[in-house]
Amino acid sequence: MPGDLVAFHFRTLHSAPSTTDYANRRRVVSFRYVDSDAVWSTRPWKTSPPLEPNDLKPGDLLTDDRFPLIQTI
């Protein structure tokens, strides 16, 4: 059905209307995919989702359990 899946480039500005007058709950899931050579980087602004570095240092590969490997065929 139209609207079942929407994909945005991460630099695309987008929004959704308020759901305060909507009778049902709004359910949303967001996936962020990166390549296997992606590295941890710090930002001076609040990121989405907000992630703590834990043991990662700038330049470290994203081998943390929070970034599972998705196998493609």
CHARMM internal coordinates of N, CA and C (Angstrom, degrees):
IC EDIT
DIST 1 N 1 CA 1.4385
DIST 1 CA 1 C 1.5330
ANGL 1 N 1 CA 1 C 108.87
DIST 1 C 2 N 1.3178
ANGL 1 CA 1 C 2 N 118.52
DIHE 1 N 1 CA 1 C 2 N 145.84
DIST 2 N 2 CA 1.4628
ANGL 1 C 2 N 2 CA 120.54
DIHE 1 CA 1 C 2 N 2 CA 176.48
DIST 2 CA 2 C 1.5308
ANGL 2 N 2 CA 2 C 110.44
DIHE 1 C 2 N 2 CA 2 C -55.33
DIST 2 C 3 N 1.3218
ANGL 2 CA 2 C 3 N 115.10
DIHE 2 N 2 CA 2 C 3 N 133.90
DIST 3 N 3 CA 1.4570
ANGL 2 C 3 N 3 CA 120.49
DIHE 2 CA 2 C 3 N 3 CA 179.45
DIST 3 CA 3 C 1.5103
ANGL 3 N 3 CA 3 C 114.26
DIHE 2 C 3 N 3 CA 3 C 91.86
DIST 3 C 4 N 1.3336
ANGL 3 CA 3 C 4 N 118.61
DIHE 3 N 3 CA 3 C 4 N -7.07
DIST 4 N 4 CA 1.4629
ANGL 3 C 4 N 4 CA 120.20
DIHE 3 CA 3 C 4 N 4 CA 178.17
DIST 4 CA 4 C 1.5157
ANGL 4 N 4 CA 4 C 111.58
DIHE 3 C 4 N 4 CA 4 C -65.27
DIST 4 C 5 N 1.3214
ANGL 4 CA 4 C 5 N 117.08
DIHE 4 N 4 CA 4 C 5 N -29.42
DIST 5 N 5 CA 1.4570
ANGL 4 C 5 N 5 CA 121.89
DIHE 4 CA 4 C 5 N 5 CA 179.33
DIST 5 CA 5 C 1.5114
ANGL 5 N 5 CA 5 C 108.31
DIHE 4 C 5 N 5 CA 5 C -141.59
DIST 5 C 6 N 1.3066
ANGL 5 CA 5 C 6 N 115.20
DIHE 5 N 5 CA 5 C 6 N 129.80
DIST 6 N 6 CA 1.4557
ANGL 5 C 6 N 6 CA 121.46
DIHE 5 CA 5 C 6 N 6 CA 176.24
DIST 6 CA 6 C 1.5169
ANGL 6 N 6 CA 6 C 106.95
DIHE 5 C 6 N 6 CA 6 C -130.66
DIST 6 C 7 N 1.3255
ANGL 6 CA 6 C 7 N 118.17
DIHE 6 N 6 CA 6 C 7 N 131.43
DIST 7 N 7 CA 1.4611
ANGL 6 C 7 N 7 CA 122.37
DIHE 6 CA 6 C 7 N 7 CA -179.96
DIST 7 CA 7 C 1.5184
ANGL 7 N 7 CA 7 C 109.33
DIHE 6 C 7 N 7 CA 7 C -118.78
DIST 7 C 8 N 1.3152
ANGL 7 CA 7 C 8 N 116.16
DIHE 7 N 7 CA 7 C 8 N 133.53
DIST 8 N 8 CA 1.4531
ANGL 7 C 8 N 8 CA 122.60
DIHE 7 CA 7 C 8 N 8 CA 179.22
DIST 8 CA 8 C 1.5216
ANGL 8 N 8 CA 8 C 109.93
DIHE 7 C 8 N 8 CA 8 C -124.59
DIST 8 C 9 N 1.3122
ANGL 8 CA 8 C 9 N 117.22
DIHE 8 N 8 CA 8 C 9 N 143.09
DIST 9 N 9 CA 1.4512
ANGL 8 C 9 N 9 CA 121.23
DIHE 8 CA 8 C 9 N 9 CA 165.52
DIST 9 CA 9 C 1.5231
ANGL 9 N 9 CA 9 C 105.36
DIHE 8 C 9 N 9 CA 9 C -69.22
DIST 9 C 10 N 1.3225
ANGL 9 CA 9 C 10 N 118.05
DIHE 9 N 9 CA 9 C 10 N 143.44
DIST 10 N 10 CA 1.4579
ANGL 9 C 10 N 10 CA 119.79
DIHE 9 CA 9 C 10 N 10 CA -173.04
DIST 10 CA 10 C 1.5211
ANGL 10 N 10 CA 10 C 113.94
DIHE 9 C 10 N 10 CA 10 C -63.15
DIST 10 C 11 N 1.3149
ANGL 10 CA 10 C 11 N 119.29
DIHE 10 N 10 CA 10 C 11 N -16.13
DIST 11 N 11 CA 1.4607
ANGL 10 C 11 N 11 CA 120.83
DIHE 10 CA 10 C 11 N 11 CA 177.78
DIST 11 CA 11 C 1.5317
ANGL 11 N 11 CA 11 C 112.64
DIHE 10 C 11 N 11 CA 11 C -97.50
DIST 11 C 12 N 1.3262
ANGL 11 CA 11 C 12 N 116.70
DIHE 11 N 11 CA 11 C 12 N 7.24
DIST 12 N 12 CA 1.4570
ANGL 11 C 12 N 12 CA 120.72
DIHE 11 CA 11 C 12 N 12 CA 178.15
DIST 12 CA 12 C 1.5174
ANGL 12 N 12 CA 12 C 109.42
DIHE 11 C 12 N 12 CA 12 C -83.16
DIST 12 C 13 N 1.3180
ANGL 12 CA 12 C 13 N 116.67
DIHE 12 N 12 CA 12 C 13 N 127.71
DIST 13 N 13 CA 1.4574
ANGL 12 C 13 N 13 CA 119.88
DIHE 12 CA 12 C 13 N 13 CA 174.92
DIST 13 CA 13 C 1.5251
ANGL 13 N 13 CA 13 C 108.24
DIHE 12 C 13 N 13 CA 13 C -77.47
DIST 13 C 14 N 1.3128
ANGL 13 CA 13 C 14 N 117.09
DIHE 13 N 13 CA 13 C 14 N 130.45
DIST 14 N 14 CA 1.4514
ANGL 13 C 14 N 14 CA 121.05
DIHE 13 CA 13 C 14 N 14 CA 179.44
DIST 14 CA 14 C 1.5294
ANGL 14 N 14 CA 14 C 108.48
DIHE 13 C 14 N 14 CA 14 C -150.96
DIST 14 C 15 N 1.3026
ANGL 14 CA 14 C 15 N 115.40
DIHE 14 N 14 CA 14 C 15 N 162.34
DIST 15 N 15 CA 1.4626
ANGL 14 C 15 N 15 CA 119.70
DIHE 14 CA 14 C 15 N 15 CA 179.58
DIST 15 CA 15 C 1.5181
ANGL 15 N 15 CA 15 C 109.23
DIHE 14 C 15 N 15 CA 15 C -157.03
DIST 15 C 16 N 1.3086
ANGL 15 CA 15 C 16 N 114.61
DIHE 15 N 15 CA 15 C 16 N 174.85
DIST 16 N 16 CA 1.4593
ANGL 15 C 16 N 16 CA 120.97
DIHE 15 CA 15 C 16 N 16 CA 176.39
DIST 16 CA 16 C 1.5196
ANGL 16 N 16 CA 16 C 107.10
DIHE 15 C 16 N 16 CA 16 C -136.43
DIST 16 C 17 N 1.3202
ANGL 16 CA 16 C 17 N 116.79
DIHE 16 N 16 CA 16 C 17 N 150.55
DIST 17 N 17 CA 1.4666
ANGL 16 C 17 N 17 CA 118.41
DIHE 16 CA 16 C 17 N 17 CA 179.29
DIST 17 CA 17 C 1.5207
ANGL 17 N 17 CA 17 C 111.11
DIHE 16 C 17 N 17 CA 17 C -68.13
DIST 17 C 18 N 1.3010
ANGL 17 CA 17 C 18 N 115.36
DIHE 17 N 17 CA 17 C 18 N 160.97
DIST 18 N 18 CA 1.4538
ANGL 17 C 18 N 18 CA 121.24
DIHE 17 CA 17 C 18 N 18 CA 177.57
DIST 18 CA 18 C 1.5293
ANGL 18 N 18 CA 18 C 109.79
DIHE 17 C 18 N 18 CA 18 C -61.02
DIST 18 C 19 N 1.3201
ANGL 18 CA 18 C 19 N 116.38
DIHE 18 N 18 CA 18 C 19 N 147.39
DIST 19 N 19 CA 1.4688
ANGL 18 C 19 N 19 CA 120.50
DIHE 18 CA 18 C 19 N 19 CA 179.60
DIST 19 CA 19 C 1.5263
ANGL 19 N 19 CA 19 C 111.63
DIHE 18 C 19 N 19 CA 19 C -108.85
DIST 19 C 20 N 1.3304
ANGL 19 CA 19 C 20 N 117.93
DIHE 19 N 19 CA 19 C 20 N 17.01
DIST 20 N 20 CA 1.4624
ANGL 19 C 20 N 20 CA 119.78
DIHE 19 CA 19 C 20 N 20 CA -177.06
DIST 20 CA 20 C 1.5232
ANGL 20 N 20 CA 20 C 112.77
DIHE 19 C 20 N 20 CA 20 C -66.70
DIST 20 C 21 N 1.3305
ANGL 20 CA 20 C 21 N 117.95
DIHE 20 N 20 CA 20 C 21 N -25.86
DIST 21 N 21 CA 1.4748
ANGL 20 C 21 N 21 CA 120.95
DIHE 20 CA 20 C 21 N 21 CA 179.05
DIST 21 CA 21 C 1.5281
ANGL 21 N 21 CA 21 C 112.19
DIHE 20 C 21 N 21 CA 21 C -100.47
DIST 21 C 22 N 1.3248
ANGL 21 CA 21 C 22 N 116.61
DIHE 21 N 21 CA 21 C 22 N 9.30
DIST 22 N 22 CA 1.4553
ANGL 21 C 22 N 22 CA 121.73
DIHE 21 CA 21 C 22 N 22 CA -177.04
DIST 22 CA 22 C 1.5231
ANGL 22 N 22 CA 22 C 108.67
DIHE 21 C 22 N 22 CA 22 C -93.40
DIST 22 C 23 N 1.3255
ANGL 22 CA 22 C 23 N 117.47
DIHE 22 N 22 CA 22 C 23 N 129.87
DIST 23 N 23 CA 1.4715
ANGL 22 C 23 N 23 CA 121.64
DIHE 22 CA 22 C 23 N 23 CA -174.40
DIST 23 CA 23 C 1.5311
ANGL 23 N 23 CA 23 C 112.80
DIHE 22 C 23 N 23 CA 23 C -68.65
DIST 23 C 24 N 1.3300
ANGL 23 CA 23 C 24 N 117.95
DIHE 23 N 23 CA 23 C 24 N -31.67
DIST 24 N 24 CA 1.4648
ANGL 23 C 24 N 24 CA 121.45
DIHE 23 CA 23 C 24 N 24 CA -176.89
DIST 24 CA 24 C 1.5282
ANGL 24 N 24 CA 24 C 110.57
DIHE 23 C 24 N 24 CA 24 C -101.77
DIST 24 C 25 N 1.3165
ANGL 24 CA 24 C 25 N 115.15
DIHE 24 N 24 CA 24 C 25 N 162.18
DIST 25 N 25 CA 1.4604
ANGL 24 C 25 N 25 CA 120.12
DIHE 24 CA 24 C 25 N 25 CA 176.44
DIST 25 CA 25 C 1.5148
ANGL 25 N 25 CA 25 C 110.10
DIHE 24 C 25 N 25 CA 25 C -72.32
DIST 25 C 26 N 1.2889
ANGL 25 CA 25 C 26 N 116.91
DIHE 25 N 25 CA 25 C 26 N 146.33
DIST 26 N 26 CA 1.4635
ANGL 25 C 26 N 26 CA 121.64
DIHE 25 CA 25 C 26 N 26 CA 174.25
DIST 26 CA 26 C 1.5227
ANGL 26 N 26 CA 26 C 107.16
DIHE 25 C 26 N 26 CA 26 C -94.34
DIST 26 C 27 N 1.3027
ANGL 26 CA 26 C 27 N 116.68
DIHE 26 N 26 CA 26 C 27 N 123.84
DIST 27 N 27 CA 1.4618
ANGL 26 C 27 N 27 CA 121.83
DIHE 26 CA 26 C 27 N 27 CA -179.22
DIST 27 CA 27 C 1.5280
ANGL 27 N 27 CA 27 C 108.59
DIHE 26 C 27 N 27 CA 27 C -111.02
DIST 27 C 28 N 1.3201
ANGL 27 CA 27 C 28 N 115.34
DIHE 27 N 27 CA 27 C 28 N 127.79
DIST 28 N 28 CA 1.4600
ANGL 27 C 28 N 28 CA 120.80
DIHE 27 CA 27 C 28 N 28 CA -176.81
DIST 28 CA 28 C 1.5221
ANGL 28 N 28 CA 28 C 108.83
DIHE 27 C 28 N 28 CA 28 C -138.21
DIST 28 C 29 N 1.3121
ANGL 28 CA 28 C 29 N 116.19
DIHE 28 N 28 CA 28 C 29 N 140.19
DIST 29 N 29 CA 1.4573
ANGL 28 C 29 N 29 CA 121.73
DIHE 28 CA 28 C 29 N 29 CA 171.44
DIST 29 CA 29 C 1.5217
ANGL 29 N 29 CA 29 C 106.83
DIHE 28 C 29 N 29 CA 29 C -130.20
DIST 29 C 30 N 1.3023
ANGL 29 CA 29 C 30 N 115.78
DIHE 29 N 29 CA 29 C 30 N 142.69
DIST 30 N 30 CA 1.4557
ANGL 29 C 30 N 30 CA 120.51
DIHE 29 CA 29 C 30 N 30 CA -177.86
DIST 30 CA 30 C 1.5194
ANGL 30 N 30 CA 30 C 109.18
DIHE 29 C 30 N 30 CA 30 C -127.40
DIST 30 C 31 N 1.3116
ANGL 30 CA 30 C 31 N 116.74
DIHE 30 N 30 CA 30 C 31 N 129.61
DIST 31 N 31 CA 1.4579
ANGL 30 C 31 N 31 CA 122.58
DIHE 30 CA 30 C 31 N 31 CA 176.93
DIST 31 CA 31 C 1.5191
ANGL 31 N 31 CA 31 C 108.70
DIHE 30 C 31 N 31 CA 31 C -115.33
DIST 31 C 32 N 1.3049
ANGL 31 CA 31 C 32 N 115.82
DIHE 31 N 31 CA 31 C 32 N 138.87
DIST 32 N 32 CA 1.4623
ANGL 31 C 32 N 32 CA 121.23
DIHE 31 CA 31 C 32 N 32 CA 175.32
DIST 32 CA 32 C 1.5134
ANGL 32 N 32 CA 32 C 107.21
DIHE 31 C 32 N 32 CA 32 C -123.92
DIST 32 C 33 N 1.3143
ANGL 32 CA 32 C 33 N 115.90
DIHE 32 N 32 CA 32 C 33 N 121.57
DIST 33 N 33 CA 1.4573
ANGL 32 C 33 N 33 CA 121.65
DIHE 32 CA 32 C 33 N 33 CA -178.88
DIST 33 CA 33 C 1.5171
ANGL 33 N 33 CA 33 C 109.73
DIHE 32 C 33 N 33 CA 33 C -109.36
DIST 33 C 34 N 1.3268
ANGL 33 CA 33 C 34 N 115.72
DIHE 33 N 33 CA 33 C 34 N 139.98
DIST 34 N 34 CA 1.4605
ANGL 33 C 34 N 34 CA 121.28
DIHE 33 CA 33 C 34 N 34 CA 175.40
DIST 34 CA 34 C 1.5282
ANGL 34 N 34 CA 34 C 108.22
DIHE 33 C 34 N 34 CA 34 C -132.27
DIST 34 C 35 N 1.2968
ANGL 34 CA 34 C 35 N 116.21
DIHE 34 N 34 CA 34 C 35 N 162.13
DIST 35 N 35 CA 1.4604
ANGL 34 C 35 N 35 CA 121.16
DIHE 34 CA 34 C 35 N 35 CA 178.88
DIST 35 CA 35 C 1.5276
ANGL 35 N 35 CA 35 C 109.87
DIHE 34 C 35 N 35 CA 35 C -77.63
DIST 35 C 36 N 1.3225
ANGL 35 CA 35 C 36 N 117.07
DIHE 35 N 35 CA 35 C 36 N 165.86
DIST 36 N 36 CA 1.4649
ANGL 35 C 36 N 36 CA 121.40
DIHE 35 CA 35 C 36 N 36 CA -176.30
DIST 36 CA 36 C 1.5227
ANGL 36 N 36 CA 36 C 112.92
DIHE 35 C 36 N 36 CA 36 C -67.81
DIST 36 C 37 N 1.3208
ANGL 36 CA 36 C 37 N 117.86
DIHE 36 N 36 CA 36 C 37 N -14.69
DIST 37 N 37 CA 1.4660
ANGL 36 C 37 N 37 CA 119.71
DIHE 36 CA 36 C 37 N 37 CA 178.82
DIST 37 CA 37 C 1.5332
ANGL 37 N 37 CA 37 C 112.30
DIHE 36 C 37 N 37 CA 37 C -99.26
DIST 37 C 38 N 1.3324
ANGL 37 CA 37 C 38 N 117.87
DIHE 37 N 37 CA 37 C 38 N 12.81
DIST 38 N 38 CA 1.4625
ANGL 37 C 38 N 38 CA 121.71
DIHE 37 CA 37 C 38 N 38 CA 179.06
DIST 38 CA 38 C 1.5276
ANGL 38 N 38 CA 38 C 109.99
DIHE 37 C 38 N 38 CA 38 C -68.31
DIST 38 C 39 N 1.3205
ANGL 38 CA 38 C 39 N 116.08
DIHE 38 N 38 CA 38 C 39 N 142.95
DIST 39 N 39 CA 1.4627
ANGL 38 C 39 N 39 CA 121.12
DIHE 38 CA 38 C 39 N 39 CA -178.14
DIST 39 CA 39 C 1.5215
ANGL 39 N 39 CA 39 C 110.74
DIHE 38 C 39 N 39 CA 39 C -122.99
DIST 39 C 40 N 1.3326
ANGL 39 CA 39 C 40 N 115.10
DIHE 39 N 39 CA 39 C 40 N 158.28
DIST 40 N 40 CA 1.4625
ANGL 39 C 40 N 40 CA 122.10
DIHE 39 CA 39 C 40 N 40 CA 177.26
DIST 40 CA 40 C 1.5257
ANGL 40 N 40 CA 40 C 108.95
DIHE 39 C 40 N 40 CA 40 C -71.08
DIST 40 C 41 N 1.3091
ANGL 40 CA 40 C 41 N 115.54
DIHE 40 N 40 CA 40 C 41 N 138.95
DIST 41 N 41 CA 1.4568
ANGL 40 C 41 N 41 CA 121.34
DIHE 40 CA 40 C 41 N 41 CA 177.33
DIST 41 CA 41 C 1.5197
ANGL 41 N 41 CA 41 C 108.58
DIHE 40 C 41 N 41 CA 41 C -142.80
DIST 41 C 42 N 1.2981
ANGL 41 CA 41 C 42 N 116.79
DIHE 41 N 41 CA 41 C 42 N 146.32
DIST 42 N 42 CA 1.4579
ANGL 41 C 42 N 42 CA 120.06
DIHE 41 CA 41 C 42 N 42 CA 176.92
DIST 42 CA 42 C 1.5222
ANGL 42 N 42 CA 42 C 108.92
DIHE 41 C 42 N 42 CA 42 C -95.25
DIST 42 C 43 N 1.3099
ANGL 42 CA 42 C 43 N 116.22
DIHE 42 N 42 CA 42 C 43 N 155.54
DIST 43 N 43 CA 1.4646
ANGL 42 C 43 N 43 CA 122.63
DIHE 42 CA 42 C 43 N 43 CA 179.39
DIST 43 CA 43 C 1.5238
ANGL 43 N 43 CA 43 C 108.29
DIHE 42 C 43 N 43 CA 43 C -132.14
DIST 43 C 44 N 1.3381
ANGL 43 CA 43 C 44 N 118.01
DIHE 43 N 43 CA 43 C 44 N 146.49
DIST 44 N 44 CA 1.4659
ANGL 43 C 44 N 44 CA 119.90
DIHE 43 CA 43 C 44 N 44 CA 178.27
DIST 44 CA 44 C 1.5315
ANGL 44 N 44 CA 44 C 112.64
DIHE 43 C 44 N 44 CA 44 C -80.46
DIST 44 C 45 N 1.3284
ANGL 44 CA 44 C 45 N 118.10
DIHE 44 N 44 CA 44 C 45 N 0.22
DIST 45 N 45 CA 1.4570
ANGL 44 C 45 N 45 CA 122.00
DIHE 44 CA 44 C 45 N 45 CA -179.77
DIST 45 CA 45 C 1.5235
ANGL 45 N 45 CA 45 C 109.76
DIHE 44 C 45 N 45 CA 45 C -119.19
DIST 45 C 46 N 1.3327
ANGL 45 CA 45 C 46 N 115.79
DIHE 45 N 45 CA 45 C 46 N 168.12
DIST 46 N 46 CA 1.4591
ANGL 45 C 46 N 46 CA 121.48
DIHE 45 CA 45 C 46 N 46 CA 177.76
DIST 46 CA 46 C 1.5215
ANGL 46 N 46 CA 46 C 108.93
DIHE 45 C 46 N 46 CA 46 C -71.09
DIST 46 C 47 N 1.3121
ANGL 46 CA 46 C 47 N 117.28
DIHE 46 N 46 CA 46 C 47 N 127.50
DIST 47 N 47 CA 1.4652
ANGL 46 C 47 N 47 CA 121.39
DIHE 46 CA 46 C 47 N 47 CA -179.61
DIST 47 CA 47 C 1.5222
ANGL 47 N 47 CA 47 C 110.05
DIHE 46 C 47 N 47 CA 47 C -96.81
DIST 47 C 48 N 1.3163
ANGL 47 CA 47 C 48 N 115.82
DIHE 47 N 47 CA 47 C 48 N 163.52
DIST 48 N 48 CA 1.4519
ANGL 47 C 48 N 48 CA 121.83
DIHE 47 CA 47 C 48 N 48 CA 178.25
DIST 48 CA 48 C 1.5264
ANGL 48 N 48 CA 48 C 108.61
DIHE 47 C 48 N 48 CA 48 C -127.77
DIST 48 C 49 N 1.3209
ANGL 48 CA 48 C 49 N 117.31
DIHE 48 N 48 CA 48 C 49 N 114.29
DIST 49 N 49 CA 1.4526
ANGL 48 C 49 N 49 CA 126.98
DIHE 48 CA 48 C 49 N 49 CA 0.27
DIST 49 CA 49 C 1.5291
ANGL 49 N 49 CA 49 C 110.12
DIHE 48 C 49 N 49 CA 49 C -77.12
DIST 49 C 50 N 1.3418
ANGL 49 CA 49 C 50 N 117.17
DIHE 49 N 49 CA 49 C 50 N 156.98
DIST 50 N 50 CA 1.4661
ANGL 49 C 50 N 50 CA 119.02
DIHE 49 CA 49 C 50 N 50 CA 177.32
DIST 50 CA 50 C 1.5277
ANGL 50 N 50 CA 50 C 109.26
DIHE 49 C 50 N 50 CA 50 C -71.06
DIST 50 C 51 N 1.3086
ANGL 50 CA 50 C 51 N 117.17
DIHE 50 N 50 CA 50 C 51 N 121.38
DIST 51 N 51 CA 1.4616
ANGL 50 C 51 N 51 CA 121.75
DIHE 50 CA 50 C 51 N 51 CA -178.14
DIST 51 CA 51 C 1.5244
ANGL 51 N 51 CA 51 C 110.10
DIHE 50 C 51 N 51 CA 51 C -121.87
DIST 51 C 52 N 1.3047
ANGL 51 CA 51 C 52 N 115.23
DIHE 51 N 51 CA 51 C 52 N 134.41
DIST 52 N 52 CA 1.4599
ANGL 51 C 52 N 52 CA 121.03
DIHE 51 CA 51 C 52 N 52 CA 174.32
DIST 52 CA 52 C 1.5247
ANGL 52 N 52 CA 52 C 108.03
DIHE 51 C 52 N 52 CA 52 C -86.00
DIST 52 C 53 N 1.3317
ANGL 52 CA 52 C 53 N 118.35
DIHE 52 N 52 CA 52 C 53 N 148.85
DIST 53 N 53 CA 1.4621
ANGL 52 C 53 N 53 CA 119.52
DIHE 52 CA 52 C 53 N 53 CA -177.38
DIST 53 CA 53 C 1.5218
ANGL 53 N 53 CA 53 C 113.69
DIHE 52 C 53 N 53 CA 53 C -69.73
DIST 53 C 54 N 1.3433
ANGL 53 CA 53 C 54 N 117.54
DIHE 53 N 53 CA 53 C 54 N -22.08
DIST 54 N 54 CA 1.4686
ANGL 53 C 54 N 54 CA 120.92
DIHE 53 CA 53 C 54 N 54 CA -172.92
DIST 54 CA 54 C 1.5236
ANGL 54 N 54 CA 54 C 107.74
DIHE 53 C 54 N 54 CA 54 C 50.62
DIST 54 C 55 N 1.3215
ANGL 54 CA 54 C 55 N 119.42
DIHE 54 N 54 CA 54 C 55 N -119.39
DIST 55 N 55 CA 1.4653
ANGL 54 C 55 N 55 CA 121.12
DIHE 54 CA 54 C 55 N 55 CA -179.46
DIST 55 CA 55 C 1.5244
ANGL 55 N 55 CA 55 C 112.52
DIHE 54 C 55 N 55 CA 55 C -95.45
DIST 55 C 56 N 1.3220
ANGL 55 CA 55 C 56 N 118.46
DIHE 55 N 55 CA 55 C 56 N 2.25
DIST 56 N 56 CA 1.4597
ANGL 55 C 56 N 56 CA 120.76
DIHE 55 CA 55 C 56 N 56 CA -178.40
DIST 56 CA 56 C 1.5261
ANGL 56 N 56 CA 56 C 110.86
DIHE 55 C 56 N 56 CA 56 C -78.79
DIST 56 C 57 N 1.3372
ANGL 56 CA 56 C 57 N 114.27
DIHE 56 N 56 CA 56 C 57 N 140.20
DIST 57 N 57 CA 1.4598
ANGL 56 C 57 N 57 CA 121.23
DIHE 56 CA 56 C 57 N 57 CA 175.72
DIST 57 CA 57 C 1.5212
ANGL 57 N 57 CA 57 C 108.08
DIHE 56 C 57 N 57 CA 57 C -116.65
DIST 57 C 58 N 1.3340
ANGL 57 CA 57 C 58 N 118.56
DIHE 57 N 57 CA 57 C 58 N 153.70
DIST 58 N 58 CA 1.4677
ANGL 57 C 58 N 58 CA 120.20
DIHE 57 CA 57 C 58 N 58 CA 178.74
DIST 58 CA 58 C 1.5317
ANGL 58 N 58 CA 58 C 111.01
DIHE 57 C 58 N 58 CA 58 C -50.51
DIST 58 C 59 N 1.3330
ANGL 58 CA 58 C 59 N 114.26
DIHE 58 N 58 CA 58 C 59 N 129.50
DIST 59 N 59 CA 1.4608
ANGL 58 C 59 N 59 CA 120.56
DIHE 58 CA 58 C 59 N 59 CA -178.76
DIST 59 CA 59 C 1.5157
ANGL 59 N 59 CA 59 C 114.47
DIHE 58 C 59 N 59 CA 59 C 96.55
DIST 59 C 60 N 1.3480
ANGL 59 CA 59 C 60 N 118.47
DIHE 59 N 59 CA 59 C 60 N -13.08
DIST 60 N 60 CA 1.4671
ANGL 59 C 60 N 60 CA 121.52
DIHE 59 CA 59 C 60 N 60 CA 177.79
DIST 60 CA 60 C 1.5238
ANGL 60 N 60 CA 60 C 110.14
DIHE 59 C 60 N 60 CA 60 C -71.26
DIST 60 C 61 N 1.3357
ANGL 60 CA 60 C 61 N 116.39
DIHE 60 N 60 CA 60 C 61 N 140.51
DIST 61 N 61 CA 1.4578
ANGL 60 C 61 N 61 CA 120.29
DIHE 60 CA 60 C 61 N 61 CA 173.21
DIST 61 CA 61 C 1.5183
ANGL 61 N 61 CA 61 C 109.59
DIHE 60 C 61 N 61 CA 61 C -63.24
DIST 61 C 62 N 1.3270
ANGL 61 CA 61 C 62 N 116.91
DIHE 61 N 61 CA 61 C 62 N 151.11
DIST 62 N 62 CA 1.4624
ANGL 61 C 62 N 62 CA 121.84
DIHE 61 CA 61 C 62 N 62 CA -178.68
DIST 62 CA 62 C 1.5235
ANGL 62 N 62 CA 62 C 110.37
DIHE 61 C 62 N 62 CA 62 C -80.04
DIST 62 C 63 N 1.3359
ANGL 62 CA 62 C 63 N 116.01
DIHE 62 N 62 CA 62 C 63 N 71.44
DIST 63 N 63 CA 1.4662
ANGL 62 C 63 N 63 CA 121.82
DIHE 62 CA 62 C 63 N 63 CA -179.28
DIST 63 CA 63 C 1.5217
ANGL 63 N 63 CA 63 C 111.73
DIHE 62 C 63 N 63 CA 63 C -99.36
DIST 63 C 64 N 1.3047
ANGL 63 CA 63 C 64 N 117.19
DIHE 63 N 63 CA 63 C 64 N 9.31
DIST 64 N 64 CA 1.4642
ANGL 63 C 64 N 64 CA 124.25
DIHE 63 CA 63 C 64 N 64 CA 178.68
DIST 64 CA 64 C 1.5371
ANGL 64 N 64 CA 64 C 109.31
DIHE 63 C 64 N 64 CA 64 C -69.96
DIST 64 C 65 N 1.3330
ANGL 64 CA 64 C 65 N 117.46
DIHE 64 N 64 CA 64 C 65 N 150.83
DIST 65 N 65 CA 1.4801
ANGL 64 C 65 N 65 CA 121.78
DIHE 64 CA 64 C 65 N 65 CA 179.47
DIST 65 CA 65 C 1.5243
ANGL 65 N 65 CA 65 C 113.00
DIHE 64 C 65 N 65 CA 65 C -59.87
DIST 65 C 66 N 1.3342
ANGL 65 CA 65 C 66 N 117.79
DIHE 65 N 65 CA 65 C 66 N -19.13
DIST 66 N 66 CA 1.4639
ANGL 65 C 66 N 66 CA 120.73
DIHE 65 CA 65 C 66 N 66 CA 178.90
DIST 66 CA 66 C 1.5221
ANGL 66 N 66 CA 66 C 112.04
DIHE 65 C 66 N 66 CA 66 C -73.14
DIST 66 C 67 N 1.3196
ANGL 66 CA 66 C 67 N 117.28
DIHE 66 N 66 CA 66 C 67 N -10.91
DIST 67 N 67 CA 1.4553
ANGL 66 C 67 N 67 CA 122.07
DIHE 66 CA 66 C 67 N 67 CA -177.85
DIST 67 CA 67 C 1.5258
ANGL 67 N 67 CA 67 C 109.03
DIHE 66 C 67 N 67 CA 67 C -122.91
DIST 67 C 68 N 1.3362
ANGL 67 CA 67 C 68 N 117.42
DIHE 67 N 67 CA 67 C 68 N 75.48
DIST 68 N 68 CA 1.4639
ANGL 67 C 68 N 68 CA 120.19
DIHE 67 CA 67 C 68 N 68 CA -176.97
DIST 68 CA 68 C 1.5296
ANGL 68 N 68 CA 68 C 112.06
DIHE 67 C 68 N 68 CA 68 C -67.78
DIST 68 C 69 N 1.3166
ANGL 68 CA 68 C 69 N 114.33
DIHE 68 N 68 CA 68 C 69 N 149.81
DIST 69 N 69 CA 1.4545
ANGL 68 C 69 N 69 CA 120.93
DIHE 68 CA 68 C 69 N 69 CA 177.48
DIST 69 CA 69 C 1.5210
ANGL 69 N 69 CA 69 C 109.15
DIHE 68 C 69 N 69 CA 69 C -80.67
DIST 69 C 70 N 1.3172
ANGL 69 CA 69 C 70 N 116.06
DIHE 69 N 69 CA 69 C 70 N 127.82
DIST 70 N 70 CA 1.4574
ANGL 69 C 70 N 70 CA 121.85
DIHE 69 CA 69 C 70 N 70 CA 176.89
DIST 70 CA 70 C 1.5280
ANGL 70 N 70 CA 70 C 107.34
DIHE 69 C 70 N 70 CA 70 C -100.84
DIST 70 C 71 N 1.3119
ANGL 70 CA 70 C 71 N 116.79
DIHE 70 N 70 CA 70 C 71 N 118.98
DIST 71 N 71 CA 1.4623
ANGL 70 C 71 N 71 CA 121.44
DIHE 70 CA 70 C 71 N 71 CA -178.49
DIST 71 CA 71 C 1.5212
ANGL 71 N 71 CA 71 C 110.03
DIHE 70 C 71 N 71 CA 71 C -81.05
DIST 71 C 72 N 1.3049
ANGL 71 CA 71 C 72 N 117.37
DIHE 71 N 71 CA 71 C 72 N 130.31
DIST 72 N 72 CA 1.4553
ANGL 71 C 72 N 72 CA 121.66
DIHE 71 CA 71 C 72 N 72 CA 176.54
DIST 72 CA 72 C 1.5122
ANGL 72 N 72 CA 72 C 109.17
DIHE 71 C 72 N 72 CA 72 C -110.42
DIST 72 C 73 N 1.3028
ANGL 72 CA 72 C 73 N 114.79
DIHE 72 N 72 CA 72 C 73 N 155.99
DIST 73 N 73 CA 1.4674
ANGL 72 C 73 N 73 CA 119.69
DIHE 72 CA 72 C 73 N 73 CA -178.93
DIST 73 CA 73 C 1.5159
ANGL 73 N 73 CA 73 C 109.29
DIHE 72 C 73 N 73 CA 73 C -98.70
END
COOR INIT
IC SEED 1 N 1 CA 1 C
IC BUILD
